[in-house]
């Protein structure tokens, strides 16, 4: 895989067409079933990839057009998880509203591939590199109700082993970049130190393609931030792991990019566009921000992205924000 310096990409998700699904609380409710649904998901995926090519992104995704959400689509391929009979749980430190989540009812094992066929379909649509993402062990724990393990560290290692099987198969199928989404890591640093970093390394056993862990600061939609700590001590701990780089959100957090100095030598997928329903910022402002980052990150290791996924906003706005990333990347490349 060869990406240009200061490559433009996204976290992964794009809005689903209204003819495919409606979205409620970040969950897709599909309008079709069976063969008709698969055909529609194929069409939406192909459309998303063509659109990303047209925009000019350097590293593409499948747009996550088949997923009901960023977690359950993967968990559906695991044993020991009941997705049908959800329980209510208060999750996310600093967000007290309970919500329905899957239940952990037995030992977690990978029953079948989750997104390997999704990858193969995406690869058949384009000659550009493809990035696929999975939820990380800590986030699976945070987003489910454990009725079996009663030991988060043990559960994390089983989730990591199941994810490792998936990542190995994605790698074998030609995936160019693998992303592990771990919003829980920014909320529970003490758990990262206890077992999360170890579980991340377990996910990566045998993986040789580039990898990034996406560390959320908050979520789009105006609900405020859900982080408990800030990035520096987290990055310091994760630099001890085998992860190839970090997806970090710097638009809404407004952190000083100097905190990225510790990540030298690793990929930095730099969140520089707000993914929520806000106006597209002036390109000059984002260019200035990115040039500041180059004091701490080599151009070959710097990827530009939105803070988080684009699925919660309209298609026109999502396209405009993705296009801005391409424009900013091209402008900054002129000065290196």
C-alpha positions in Angstrom: 0.0 0.0 0.0 1.4 3.4 -1.0 -0.3 6.5 0.4 0.8 10.1 -0.3 2.2 12.2 2.5 -0.6 13.8 4.4 -3.2 11.3 3.2 -6.9 12.1 3.3 -9.2 9.5 4.8 -12.2 9.1 7.2 -13.0 7.1 10.3 -15.2 4.8 8.3 -18.9 5.5 8.4 -20.9 7.6 5.9 -24.6 8.4 6.0 -26.8 5.6 4.7 -29.2 6.5 1.8 -32.7 7.1 2.9 -33.9 4.3 0.7 -31.7 1.9 2.6 -32.3 2.8 6.2 -33.3 5.3 8.8 -31.0 6.1 11.7 -32.1 6.3 15.3 -29.7 7.0 18.1 -26.8 5.9 15.9 -28.5 2.6 15.0 -29.6 1.9 11.4 -33.1 0.5 10.9 -33.1 -1.1 7.5 -36.2 -0.7 5.3 -35.8 -4.1 3.6 -35.2 -7.8 4.4 -33.6 -10.8 3.0 -32.2 -10.8 -0.5 -33.7 -7.4 -1.2 -31.7 -6.0 1.8 -28.5 -7.5 0.6 -28.9 -6.1 -2.9 -29.6 -2.7 -1.4 -26.6 -2.9 0.9 -24.4 -3.9 -2.1 -25.7 -0.9 -4.1 -25.2 1.5 -1.1 -21.7 0.2 -0.5 -20.7 0.5 -4.2 -22.2 4.1 -4.3 -20.3 5.1 -1.1 -17.0 3.8 -2.5 -17.6 5.5 -5.9 -18.4 8.7 -4.0 -15.3 8.5 -1.9 -13.2 8.1 -5.1 -15.0 11.1 -6.7 -14.2 13.2 -3.7 -10.6 12.2 -3.9 -9.9 10.4 -0.6 -6.7 8.5 -0.5 -7.7 5.7 1.9 -11.3 4.5 1.5 -13.8 2.5 3.6 -16.9 0.5 2.7 -18.9 3.4 4.3 -20.3 0.8 6.8 -23.5 0.6 4.8 -24.3 -2.9 6.0 -23.9 -2.2 9.7 -26.8 -1.5 12.2 -24.1 0.1 14.4 -20.4 0.0 14.8 -20.4 -2.8 17.4 -23.3 -5.2 16.9 -22.4 -6.0 13.3 -19.2 -7.5 14.6 -20.7 -9.1 17.7 -23.2 -11.0 15.6 -20.4 -13.3 14.5 -19.4 -14.1 18.1 -20.7 -16.9 20.4 -21.6 -16.0 24.0 -23.4 -12.8 23.1 -27.2 -12.4 23.0 -28.2 -9.6 20.7 -31.9 -10.5 20.7 -32.7 -10.1 24.3 -31.0 -6.9 25.4 -30.6 -5.6 28.9 -30.5 -2.0 30.1 -27.2 -0.6 31.3 -25.8 2.8 32.1 -22.7 3.0 30.0 -20.1 5.7 29.2 -18.6 7.5 32.1 -20.1 11.0 32.4 -23.3 9.9 30.6 -25.9 8.6 33.0 -28.8 7.8 30.6 -29.4 4.0 30.5 -29.7 2.3 27.2 -30.3 -1.3 25.8 -27.2 -3.3 25.2 -26.4 -6.9 24.2 -25.9 -9.5 27.0 -22.8 -11.6 27.6 -24.2 -15.1 28.4 -21.3 -17.4 27.7 -17.6 -17.6 26.7 -16.9 -15.3 23.8 -15.6 -17.1 20.7 -15.6 -16.1 17.0 -18.2 -18.3 15.3 -17.7 -17.0 11.8 -16.2 -14.1 9.8 -18.0 -10.9 10.5 -16.8 -8.4 7.8 -14.5 -10.4 5.6 -17.0 -10.6 2.8 -17.8 -6.9 3.3 -14.1 -6.3 2.6 -14.0 -8.5 -0.5 -17.0 -6.7 -2.0 -15.4 -3.3 -1.2 -12.0 -4.3 -2.8 -13.8 -5.4 -5.9 -15.2 -1.9 -6.4 -12.0 0.1 -6.4 -8.2 0.0 -6.9 -7.6 2.3 -4.0 -6.6 1.1 -0.5 -9.4 0.0 1.9 -9.5 0.4 5.7 -11.9 -1.7 7.8 -12.7 -1.2 11.4 -13.8 -3.3 14.4 -14.7 -2.3 18.0 -11.9 -3.0 20.5 -12.2 -5.2 23.6 -12.7 -2.4 26.1 -15.5 -0.8 24.1 -17.2 -4.2 23.7 -17.1 -4.6 27.5 -18.5 -1.1 28.0 -21.2 -1.6 25.4 -22.5 -5.0 26.7 -23.9 -6.3 30.0 -21.7 -9.1 31.4 -23.8 -11.9 32.9 -21.1 -14.6 32.6 -17.5 -13.5 33.2 -17.7 -11.2 36.2 -14.0 -10.4 35.3 -13.4 -7.7 32.8 -9.8 -8.6 32.2 -10.7 -12.2 31.3 -13.5 -11.1 29.1 -11.2 -8.6 27.4 -8.7 -11.2 26.4 -11.4 -13.5 25.0 -12.8 -10.6 23.0 -9.3 -9.8 21.8 -8.7 -13.4 20.7 -12.0 -13.4 18.7 -11.1 -10.1 17.1 -7.6 -11.3 16.3 -9.1 -14.1 14.2 -11.2 -11.6 12.4 -8.2 -9.2 11.8 -6.0 -12.1 10.6 -8.7 -13.1 8.0 -9.1 -9.5 6.9 -5.4 -9.2 6.4 -5.3 -12.4 4.4 -8.2 -11.1 2.3 -6.1 -8.0 1.3 -7.2 -5.3 3.8 -4.8 -2.4 3.5 -5.4 -0.8 7.0 -7.0 -2.2 10.1 -8.7 0.2 12.6 -9.7 -0.7 16.1 -12.3 1.6 17.6 -11.7 2.2 21.3 -13.8 5.1 22.6 -13.8 3.4 26.0 -10.0 3.9 26.3 -10.3 7.6 26.7 -12.9 7.3 29.4 -11.2 4.6 31.5 -7.5 5.1 31.6 -7.2 3.0 34.7 -8.6 0.0 32.8 -6.2 0.6 29.9 -3.4 0.3 32.4 -5.0 -2.8 34.0 -5.8 -4.8 30.9 -6.8 -2.7 27.9 -3.3 -2.2 26.5 -2.6 -5.9 26.9 -5.8 -6.8 25.1 -5.0 -4.4 22.3 -1.7 -6.2 21.8 -3.6 -9.6 21.8 -5.7 -8.3 18.9 -2.6 -7.5 16.9 -0.8 -10.9 17.2 0.3 -11.9 13.7 -0.9 -8.6 12.1 1.6 -6.9 9.8 -0.5 -4.5 7.8 -0.8 -0.9 9.2 -3.0 -0.6 12.2 -4.6 2.4 14.1 -6.6 2.6 17.3 -9.3 5.3 17.2 -9.4 7.1 20.5 -12.6 9.1 20.7 -12.9 12.4 22.5 -16.7 12.6 22.3 -19.4 11.9 19.9 -21.2 14.0 17.3 -24.7 15.2 17.9 -24.1 17.8 20.5 -24.2 15.5 23.6 -21.0 16.9 24.9 -17.8 15.1 25.6 -17.7 11.7 27.3 -14.0 11.5 28.0 -12.8 11.3 31.6 -9.1 12.2 31.0 -7.0 13.7 28.2 -4.8 12.1 25.6 -1.2 12.5 26.9 -1.0 9.7 29.5 -3.1 7.4 27.3 -0.7 7.8 24.3 2.2 7.2 26.6 0.8 3.9 27.7 -0.3 2.8 24.2 3.2 3.6 22.8 4.3 0.5 24.7 2.0 -1.6 22.5 2.4 -2.9 18.9 -0.3 -0.6 17.5 0.9 1.2 14.3 -0.8 4.5 15.1 -3.6 6.5 16.7 -6.8 8.1 15.5 -7.2 11.2 17.6 -9.8 13.9 17.7 -8.5 17.4 17.8 -11.3 19.5 16.5 -13.8 19.5 19.3 -11.2 18.8 22.0 -9.1 21.7 20.8 -6.0 20.0 22.3 -2.6 21.4 21.6 -1.1 19.2 18.9 2.2 19.3 20.9 0.8 16.3 22.8 1.4 14.2 19.6 5.2 14.6 20.0 5.2 11.4 22.0 3.8 9.5 19.0 6.8 10.1 16.7 7.3 7.2 14.4 3.7 6.1 14.5 0.7 6.9 12.2 -1.4 9.8 13.4 -4.9 9.9 11.9 -5.6 13.5 12.9 -9.2 14.5 13.5 -9.4 18.0 12.1 -13.0 18.3 11.0 -16.1 18.3 13.2 -18.3 15.3 12.1 -21.5 16.7 13.6 -24.1 18.9 12.1 -22.0 22.0 12.0 -21.0 24.2 9.0 -18.0 23.3 6.9 -15.1 25.3 8.4 -12.9 27.5 6.2 -10.2 25.5 4.5 -7.5 28.0 5.6 -8.3 27.4 9.3 -7.8 23.7 8.9 -4.7 24.1 6.8 -3.1 26.2 9.6 -4.0 23.6 12.2 -2.5 20.8 10.1 0.7 22.7 9.5 1.0 23.0 13.3 0.8 19.2 13.6 3.7 18.8 11.1 6.0 20.1 13.9 5.4 16.8 15.7 4.4 14.3 13.0 6.2 13.3 9.8 4.2 14.0 6.6 4.4 10.3 5.7 2.7 9.4 9.0 0.0 12.0 9.0 -3.5 11.1 7.8 -6.3 13.7 7.9 -9.8 12.6 9.0 -12.9 13.8 10.7 -13.0 13.5 14.5 -15.4 10.6 14.2 -17.7 8.9 11.8 -19.9 10.9 9.4 -23.0 8.7 9.6 -25.0 11.0 11.8 -25.2 13.9 9.3 -26.8 14.4 5.9 -25.1 13.1 2.8 -24.4 16.5 1.2 -22.7 17.8 4.4 -20.7 14.6 4.9 -19.5 14.8 1.3 -18.5 18.4 1.8 -16.5 17.7 4.9 -14.8 14.7 3.3 -13.9 17.0 0.3 -12.5 19.6 2.6 -10.0 17.0 3.9 -8.8 16.3 0.4 -8.5 20.0 -0.3 -6.5 20.6 2.9 -4.2 17.7 2.3 -3.4 19.0 -1.2 -2.8 22.5 0.0 -0.5 21.4 2.8 1.5 19.0 0.6 2.6 22.1 -1.5 4.6 23.3 1.5 6.5 20.1 2.3 
